């Protein structure tokens, strides 16, 4: 949603910033790049789950900015002999299992930390849209735990040492979680009901995004271990309710 309101910031950060990195790589003789891309490059899915061959047609500036960077990387690989892997995250979530690193943005825009903040403060959690064509009317996403993402990065780095090419991998679980599923998961983690209020949809929000991550499994040997929604929310709840947090 923020990228629709302020597209310039996203194109400047993602496109201009990435071009500067590519330029610095050429000058320094660095020939390998691991890029954090996103499922937002696919836009509204034509099929579910989404695999890497799905057409890329973003519906918001965030997705377009990431797709432009993917194109820049592919062209640099072809022209300058680089090797690159593009990891298309679905929804990164949770806190590391040691409880030291968690998710906090200012302003916060991600569903799970927002729901946890609401459970802590008592303020209602906002649900953007209850009229999607989904099982409960709320948007569905594929949430993947940050520790599983970290493992995928290590495997992708190993792959990069052995391949001079550009490759893309989806990182997700293949399981869809609705916003109301998050509400109920936070209720289970906190042990109390979560107040919520339904508002209008956000601009540029597709109804369903769920990954087909077979390619990462087959080529990188990657499998999720911590990405059940209750495990994700429980790890985030532990981090957010440590004694040094304040909202």
MOURDA-V542635 format. One record per residue. N is the residue number from 0. RES is the residue in one small letter. SS is DSSP state (helix for helix, strand for strand, loop for the rest). D_FIRST is the distance of its C-alpha to the first C-alpha in Angstrom with 1 decimal. Layout:
n={N & N}
res={RES & RES}
ss={SS & SS}
d_first={D_FIRST & D_FIRST}
This chain:
n={0 & 1 & 2 & 3 & 4 & 5 & 6 & 7 & 8 & 9 & 10 & 11 & 12 & 13 & 14 & 15 & 16 & 17 & 18 & 19 & 20 & 21 & 22 & 23 & 24 & 25 & 26 & 27 & 28 & 29 & 30 & 31 & 32 & 33 & 34 & 35 & 36 & 37 & 38 & 39 & 40 & 41 & 42 & 43 & 44 & 45 & 46 & 47 & 48 & 49 & 50 & 51 & 52 & 53 & 54 & 55 & 56 & 57 & 58 & 59 & 60 & 61 & 62 & 63 & 64 & 65 & 66 & 67 & 68 & 69 & 70 & 71 & 72 & 73 & 74 & 75 & 76 & 77 & 78 & 79 & 80 & 81 & 82 & 83 & 84 & 85 & 86 & 87 & 88 & 89 & 90 & 91 & 92 & 93 & 94 & 95 & 96 & 97 & 98 & 99 & 100 & 101 & 102 & 103 & 104 & 105 & 106 & 107 & 108 & 109 & 110 & 111 & 112 & 113 & 114 & 115 & 116 & 117 & 118 & 119 & 120 & 121 & 122 & 123 & 124 & 125 & 126 & 127 & 128 & 129 & 130 & 131 & 132 & 133 & 134 & 135 & 136 & 137 & 138 & 139 & 140 & 141 & 142 & 143 & 144 & 145 & 146 & 147 & 148 & 149 & 150 & 151 & 152 & 153 & 154 & 155 & 156 & 157 & 158 & 159 & 160 & 161 & 162 & 163 & 164 & 165 & 166 & 167 & 168 & 169 & 170 & 171 & 172 & 173 & 174 & 175 & 176 & 177 & 178 & 179 & 180 & 181 & 182 & 183 & 184 & 185 & 186 & 187 & 188 & 189 & 190 & 191 & 192 & 193 & 194 & 195 & 196 & 197 & 198 & 199 & 200 & 201 & 202 & 203 & 204 & 205 & 206 & 207 & 208 & 209 & 210 & 211 & 212 & 213 & 214 & 215 & 216 & 217 & 218 & 219 & 220 & 221 & 222 & 223 & 224 & 225 & 226 & 227 & 228 & 229 & 230 & 231 & 232 & 233 & 234 & 235 & 236 & 237 & 238 & 239 & 240 & 241 & 242 & 243 & 244 & 245 & 246}
res={x & x & x & x & x & x & x & x & x & x & x & x & x & x & x & x & x & x & x & x & x & x & x & x & x & x & x & x & x & x & x & x & x & x & x & x & x & x & x & x & x & x & x & x & x & x & x & x & x & x & x & x & x & x & x & x & x & x & x & x & x & x & x & x & x & x & x & x & x & x & x & x & x & x & x & x & x & x & x & x & x & x & x & x & x & x & x & x & x & x & x & x & x & x & x & x & x & x & x & x & x & x & x & x & x & x & x & x & x & x & x & x & x & x & x & x & x & x & x & x & x & x & x & x & x & x & x & x & x & x & x & x & x & x & x & x & x & x & x & x & x & x & x & x & x & x & x & x & x & x & x & x & x & x & x & x & x & x & x & x & x & x & x & x & x & x & x & x & x & x & x & x & x & x & x & x & x & x & x & x & x & x & x & x & x & x & x & x & x & x & x & x & x & x & x & x & x & x & x & x & x & x & x & x & x & x & x & x & x & x & x & x & x & x & x & x & x & x & x & x & x & x & x & x & x & x & x & x & x & x & x & x & x & x & x & x & x & x & x & x & x & x & x & x & x & x & x}
ss={loop & helix & helix & helix & helix & loop & helix & helix & helix & helix & helix & helix & helix & helix & helix & helix & helix & helix & helix & helix & helix & helix & helix & helix & helix & helix & helix & helix & loop & loop & loop & strand & strand & strand & strand & strand & strand & strand & helix & helix & helix & loop & loop & loop & loop & loop & loop & loop & loop & strand & loop & loop & loop & loop & loop & loop & loop & loop & loop & loop & helix & helix & helix & helix & helix & helix & helix & helix & helix & helix & helix & helix & helix & helix & helix & helix & helix & helix & helix & helix & loop & loop & strand & strand & strand & strand & strand & strand & strand & loop & strand & strand & strand & loop & loop & loop & loop & loop & loop & loop & loop & loop & loop & loop & loop & loop & loop & loop & loop & loop & helix & helix & helix & helix & helix & helix & helix & helix & helix & helix & helix & loop & loop & loop & strand & strand & strand & strand & loop & loop & loop & loop & loop & loop & loop & loop & loop & loop & loop & strand & strand & loop & strand & strand & strand & helix & helix & helix & helix & helix & helix & helix & helix & helix & helix & helix & helix & helix & helix & helix & loop & loop & loop & loop & loop & strand & strand & strand & strand & strand & strand & loop & loop & loop & loop & loop & strand & strand & helix & helix & helix & helix & helix & helix & helix & helix & helix & helix & helix & helix & loop & loop & loop & loop & loop & strand & strand & strand & strand & loop & loop & loop & loop & loop & loop & loop & loop & strand & loop & loop & strand & loop & loop & helix & helix & helix & helix & helix & helix & helix & loop & loop & loop & loop & loop & loop & loop & loop & helix & helix & helix & helix & helix & helix & helix & helix & helix & helix & helix & helix & loop & loop & loop & loop & loop & loop & loop}
d_first={0.0 & 3.8 & 5.4 & 5.4 & 6.8 & 8.9 & 9.8 & 13.3 & 12.7 & 11.4 & 14.3 & 16.7 & 16.1 & 16.0 & 18.3 & 20.6 & 20.8 & 21.7 & 24.2 & 25.8 & 26.2 & 27.7 & 30.1 & 31.1 & 31.8 & 34.1 & 36.0 & 36.4 & 37.4 & 34.7 & 34.4 & 32.0 & 28.2 & 25.9 & 22.3 & 19.3 & 17.3 & 14.9 & 15.0 & 11.8 & 14.7 & 16.1 & 13.5 & 14.8 & 17.9 & 21.3 & 23.1 & 22.5 & 22.9 & 21.5 & 24.0 & 24.0 & 25.7 & 22.9 & 21.8 & 18.8 & 16.8 & 13.1 & 10.7 & 8.0 & 9.1 & 8.7 & 11.0 & 13.2 & 13.8 & 15.0 & 17.0 & 18.6 & 19.7 & 21.2 & 23.1 & 24.3 & 25.5 & 27.3 & 29.0 & 30.1 & 31.5 & 33.5 & 34.8 & 35.5 & 36.3 & 33.4 & 32.4 & 28.8 & 26.8 & 23.1 & 21.8 & 18.9 & 17.5 & 16.0 & 14.8 & 16.8 & 18.0 & 21.0 & 23.4 & 26.4 & 29.5 & 31.5 & 29.1 & 28.9 & 25.3 & 22.2 & 18.4 & 17.5 & 14.7 & 14.8 & 12.5 & 12.0 & 8.8 & 10.8 & 12.5 & 16.1 & 16.5 & 14.9 & 17.4 & 20.1 & 19.6 & 19.9 & 23.1 & 24.5 & 23.9 & 24.4 & 21.3 & 19.6 & 16.7 & 13.9 & 13.3 & 10.5 & 12.9 & 16.5 & 17.4 & 16.3 & 19.4 & 19.9 & 22.8 & 21.5 & 18.8 & 15.9 & 13.7 & 15.8 & 15.2 & 17.9 & 18.2 & 20.6 & 22.4 & 22.3 & 26.2 & 26.0 & 23.6 & 26.1 & 28.9 & 27.2 & 27.0 & 30.7 & 31.6 & 29.7 & 31.5 & 34.8 & 34.0 & 33.3 & 36.8 & 38.3 & 36.5 & 36.1 & 33.3 & 29.6 & 28.3 & 25.0 & 24.6 & 22.1 & 21.9 & 21.4 & 23.8 & 23.9 & 23.2 & 20.4 & 19.3 & 17.7 & 15.9 & 19.3 & 21.0 & 19.2 & 20.4 & 23.9 & 23.9 & 23.1 & 25.8 & 28.2 & 27.5 & 27.9 & 30.7 & 29.4 & 27.3 & 23.6 & 22.6 & 19.4 & 18.0 & 16.2 & 13.7 & 12.0 & 9.6 & 5.8 & 5.7 & 6.5 & 7.4 & 11.1 & 13.7 & 15.6 & 15.6 & 19.0 & 21.0 & 24.5 & 25.6 & 29.3 & 29.4 & 28.6 & 31.1 & 33.8 & 33.6 & 32.4 & 33.9 & 30.6 & 30.3 & 28.1 & 30.1 & 27.8 & 24.8 & 25.8 & 23.2 & 25.9 & 26.8 & 23.3 & 22.8 & 26.3 & 26.0 & 22.9 & 24.7 & 27.7 & 25.9 & 24.0 & 27.3 & 29.5 & 31.6 & 29.9 & 26.4 & 25.6 & 22.7}
